[in-house]
Amino acid sequence: MKPEKFYHDALTVAKFIKIYCDDKHEEKIEKTYELKYKGEEFNPLTLTLCEVCHNTLFYSLERLEACPHEEKPSCRKCPNPCYEKDRWKLLAKIMKYSGMKLGLLKIRKMFKRA
C-alpha cells in the first residue's frame, strides 16, 4: 500500500473511533500517535479517547501498518484477516455506528442547504 493510502486509512479509522467514543464513553485521556509508514512520517495524531478506544485505535494502526497487501482490500474482504476475532467484532461495531452517524449528518446537511 502506498504511504498516502496508509495515512488516509489511519485518519479514517481514528475519525470513526472518535465519533463512537464521544457518544458512548465518559472518562477520557489525551494521547498522541506518531504515524510512520515505510520510512515516511506524517503529522502526529492527537486524540482524546477512553482507554478502550485508545487501545482499539493503537491495535488498528498496528494492523494497518503491518498489512502485507500492495493493493489493500477492505478488512472485511481480506483473504488473510490479521485482526483477532474479538477485536474485529468491536471495530466492526464502531465502524457501523460511526458510519450510520456520518451518513445521517450528510443527509441533514443536504436538507439544510435546500
Rosetta constraint file for C-alpha pairs under 8 A:
AtomPair CA 1 CA 5 HARMONIC 6.42 0.50
AtomPair CA 1 CA 6 HARMONIC 6.82 0.50
AtomPair CA 1 CA 67 HARMONIC 7.98 0.50
AtomPair CA 1 CA 69 HARMONIC 6.41 0.50
AtomPair CA 1 CA 70 HARMONIC 4.45 0.50
AtomPair CA 1 CA 71 HARMONIC 5.50 0.50
AtomPair CA 1 CA 72 HARMONIC 5.95 0.50
AtomPair CA 2 CA 6 HARMONIC 6.46 0.50
AtomPair CA 2 CA 70 HARMONIC 7.62 0.50
AtomPair CA 3 CA 7 HARMONIC 6.24 0.50
AtomPair CA 3 CA 37 HARMONIC 6.02 0.50
AtomPair CA 3 CA 38 HARMONIC 6.94 0.50
AtomPair CA 3 CA 40 HARMONIC 7.04 0.50
AtomPair CA 4 CA 8 HARMONIC 6.15 0.50
AtomPair CA 5 CA 9 HARMONIC 6.03 0.50
AtomPair CA 6 CA 10 HARMONIC 5.99 0.50
AtomPair CA 6 CA 37 HARMONIC 7.17 0.50
AtomPair CA 6 CA 64 HARMONIC 7.09 0.50
AtomPair CA 6 CA 65 HARMONIC 7.27 0.50
AtomPair CA 7 CA 11 HARMONIC 6.18 0.50
AtomPair CA 7 CA 35 HARMONIC 7.58 0.50
AtomPair CA 7 CA 42 HARMONIC 7.32 0.50
AtomPair CA 8 CA 12 HARMONIC 6.16 0.50
AtomPair CA 9 CA 13 HARMONIC 6.20 0.50
AtomPair CA 9 CA 64 HARMONIC 7.95 0.50
AtomPair CA 10 CA 14 HARMONIC 6.17 0.50
AtomPair CA 10 CA 61 HARMONIC 6.37 0.50
AtomPair CA 10 CA 64 HARMONIC 7.51 0.50
AtomPair CA 11 CA 15 HARMONIC 6.05 0.50
AtomPair CA 12 CA 16 HARMONIC 6.28 0.50
AtomPair CA 13 CA 17 HARMONIC 6.16 0.50
AtomPair CA 13 CA 57 HARMONIC 7.33 0.50
AtomPair CA 13 CA 60 HARMONIC 7.66 0.50
AtomPair CA 13 CA 95 HARMONIC 7.99 0.50
AtomPair CA 14 CA 18 HARMONIC 6.03 0.50
AtomPair CA 14 CA 57 HARMONIC 6.49 0.50
AtomPair CA 15 CA 19 HARMONIC 6.27 0.50
AtomPair CA 16 CA 20 HARMONIC 6.35 0.50
AtomPair CA 16 CA 94 HARMONIC 6.78 0.50
AtomPair CA 16 CA 95 HARMONIC 6.00 0.50
AtomPair CA 16 CA 98 HARMONIC 5.34 0.50
AtomPair CA 16 CA 99 HARMONIC 7.28 0.50
AtomPair CA 17 CA 21 HARMONIC 6.01 0.50
AtomPair CA 17 CA 53 HARMONIC 6.62 0.50
AtomPair CA 17 CA 57 HARMONIC 7.06 0.50
AtomPair CA 17 CA 94 HARMONIC 6.30 0.50
AtomPair CA 17 CA 95 HARMONIC 7.49 0.50
AtomPair CA 17 CA 98 HARMONIC 7.54 0.50
AtomPair CA 18 CA 22 HARMONIC 5.93 0.50
AtomPair CA 18 CA 47 HARMONIC 7.61 0.50
AtomPair CA 18 CA 48 HARMONIC 7.87 0.50
AtomPair CA 18 CA 49 HARMONIC 6.73 0.50
AtomPair CA 18 CA 53 HARMONIC 7.94 0.50
AtomPair CA 19 CA 23 HARMONIC 6.43 0.50
AtomPair CA 19 CA 98 HARMONIC 5.96 0.50
AtomPair CA 20 CA 24 HARMONIC 6.05 0.50
AtomPair CA 20 CA 94 HARMONIC 5.99 0.50
AtomPair CA 20 CA 97 HARMONIC 6.79 0.50
AtomPair CA 20 CA 98 HARMONIC 5.85 0.50
AtomPair CA 21 CA 25 HARMONIC 5.26 0.50
AtomPair CA 21 CA 49 HARMONIC 6.23 0.50
AtomPair CA 21 CA 50 HARMONIC 6.88 0.50
AtomPair CA 21 CA 53 HARMONIC 6.58 0.50
AtomPair CA 22 CA 26 HARMONIC 7.70 0.50
AtomPair CA 22 CA 49 HARMONIC 7.46 0.50
AtomPair CA 25 CA 50 HARMONIC 6.57 0.50
AtomPair CA 26 CA 50 HARMONIC 7.18 0.50
AtomPair CA 27 CA 49 HARMONIC 7.83 0.50
AtomPair CA 27 CA 50 HARMONIC 5.72 0.50
AtomPair CA 28 CA 48 HARMONIC 5.90 0.50
AtomPair CA 28 CA 49 HARMONIC 4.79 0.50
AtomPair CA 28 CA 50 HARMONIC 4.19 0.50
AtomPair CA 28 CA 51 HARMONIC 6.99 0.50
AtomPair CA 29 CA 48 HARMONIC 5.24 0.50
AtomPair CA 29 CA 49 HARMONIC 5.65 0.50
AtomPair CA 29 CA 50 HARMONIC 6.07 0.50
AtomPair CA 29 CA 51 HARMONIC 7.27 0.50
AtomPair CA 30 CA 46 HARMONIC 6.85 0.50
AtomPair CA 30 CA 47 HARMONIC 5.53 0.50
AtomPair CA 30 CA 48 HARMONIC 4.11 0.50
AtomPair CA 30 CA 49 HARMONIC 6.47 0.50
AtomPair CA 31 CA 46 HARMONIC 5.61 0.50
AtomPair CA 31 CA 47 HARMONIC 5.69 0.50
AtomPair CA 31 CA 48 HARMONIC 6.45 0.50
AtomPair CA 31 CA 49 HARMONIC 7.95 0.50
AtomPair CA 31 CA 54 HARMONIC 7.87 0.50
AtomPair CA 32 CA 44 HARMONIC 6.49 0.50
AtomPair CA 32 CA 45 HARMONIC 5.46 0.50
AtomPair CA 32 CA 46 HARMONIC 4.12 0.50
AtomPair CA 32 CA 47 HARMONIC 6.46 0.50
AtomPair CA 33 CA 44 HARMONIC 5.60 0.50
AtomPair CA 33 CA 45 HARMONIC 5.03 0.50
AtomPair CA 33 CA 46 HARMONIC 6.23 0.50
AtomPair CA 34 CA 41 HARMONIC 7.82 0.50
AtomPair CA 34 CA 42 HARMONIC 7.50 0.50
AtomPair CA 34 CA 43 HARMONIC 7.42 0.50
AtomPair CA 34 CA 44 HARMONIC 4.78 0.50
AtomPair CA 34 CA 45 HARMONIC 6.59 0.50
AtomPair CA 35 CA 41 HARMONIC 6.02 0.50
AtomPair CA 35 CA 42 HARMONIC 5.40 0.50
AtomPair CA 35 CA 43 HARMONIC 6.83 0.50
AtomPair CA 35 CA 44 HARMONIC 5.86 0.50
AtomPair CA 35 CA 45 HARMONIC 7.25 0.50
AtomPair CA 36 CA 40 HARMONIC 5.55 0.50
AtomPair CA 36 CA 41 HARMONIC 4.48 0.50
AtomPair CA 36 CA 42 HARMONIC 6.18 0.50
AtomPair CA 37 CA 41 HARMONIC 6.62 0.50
AtomPair CA 37 CA 65 HARMONIC 6.44 0.50
AtomPair CA 49 CA 53 HARMONIC 5.94 0.50
AtomPair CA 49 CA 54 HARMONIC 5.93 0.50
AtomPair CA 50 CA 54 HARMONIC 6.19 0.50
AtomPair CA 51 CA 55 HARMONIC 6.16 0.50
AtomPair CA 52 CA 56 HARMONIC 6.20 0.50
AtomPair CA 53 CA 57 HARMONIC 6.06 0.50
AtomPair CA 54 CA 58 HARMONIC 6.06 0.50
AtomPair CA 55 CA 59 HARMONIC 6.08 0.50
AtomPair CA 56 CA 60 HARMONIC 6.06 0.50
AtomPair CA 56 CA 87 HARMONIC 7.44 0.50
AtomPair CA 56 CA 91 HARMONIC 7.43 0.50
AtomPair CA 57 CA 61 HARMONIC 6.08 0.50
AtomPair CA 58 CA 62 HARMONIC 6.22 0.50
AtomPair CA 59 CA 63 HARMONIC 6.25 0.50
AtomPair CA 60 CA 64 HARMONIC 6.08 0.50
AtomPair CA 61 CA 65 HARMONIC 6.05 0.50
AtomPair CA 62 CA 66 HARMONIC 6.20 0.50
AtomPair CA 63 CA 67 HARMONIC 6.11 0.50
AtomPair CA 63 CA 82 HARMONIC 6.81 0.50
AtomPair CA 63 CA 83 HARMONIC 7.15 0.50
AtomPair CA 67 CA 72 HARMONIC 7.41 0.50
AtomPair CA 69 CA 73 HARMONIC 7.62 0.50
AtomPair CA 73 CA 77 HARMONIC 6.30 0.50
AtomPair CA 73 CA 78 HARMONIC 5.74 0.50
AtomPair CA 74 CA 78 HARMONIC 6.22 0.50
AtomPair CA 75 CA 81 HARMONIC 6.67 0.50
AtomPair CA 76 CA 81 HARMONIC 7.93 0.50
AtomPair CA 83 CA 87 HARMONIC 6.43 0.50
AtomPair CA 83 CA 88 HARMONIC 5.59 0.50
AtomPair CA 84 CA 88 HARMONIC 6.03 0.50
AtomPair CA 85 CA 89 HARMONIC 6.22 0.50
AtomPair CA 86 CA 90 HARMONIC 6.37 0.50
AtomPair CA 87 CA 91 HARMONIC 6.18 0.50
AtomPair CA 88 CA 92 HARMONIC 6.00 0.50
AtomPair CA 89 CA 93 HARMONIC 6.19 0.50
AtomPair CA 90 CA 94 HARMONIC 6.27 0.50
AtomPair CA 91 CA 95 HARMONIC 6.02 0.50
AtomPair CA 92 CA 96 HARMONIC 6.04 0.50
AtomPair CA 93 CA 97 HARMONIC 6.18 0.50
AtomPair CA 94 CA 98 HARMONIC 6.04 0.50
AtomPair CA 95 CA 99 HARMONIC 5.66 0.50
AtomPair CA 96 CA 100 HARMONIC 6.13 0.50
AtomPair CA 97 CA 101 HARMONIC 6.31 0.50
AtomPair CA 98 CA 102 HARMONIC 6.04 0.50
AtomPair CA 99 CA 103 HARMONIC 6.07 0.50
AtomPair CA 100 CA 104 HARMONIC 6.21 0.50
AtomPair CA 101 CA 105 HARMONIC 6.27 0.50
AtomPair CA 102 CA 106 HARMONIC 6.33 0.50
AtomPair CA 103 CA 107 HARMONIC 6.40 0.50
AtomPair CA 104 CA 108 HARMONIC 6.19 0.50
AtomPair CA 105 CA 109 HARMONIC 6.22 0.50
AtomPair CA 106 CA 110 HARMONIC 6.30 0.50
AtomPair CA 107 CA 111 HARMONIC 6.52 0.50
AtomPair CA 108 CA 112 HARMONIC 6.30 0.50
AtomPair CA 109 CA 113 HARMONIC 6.31 0.50
AtomPair CA 110 CA 114 HARMONIC 6.56 0.50
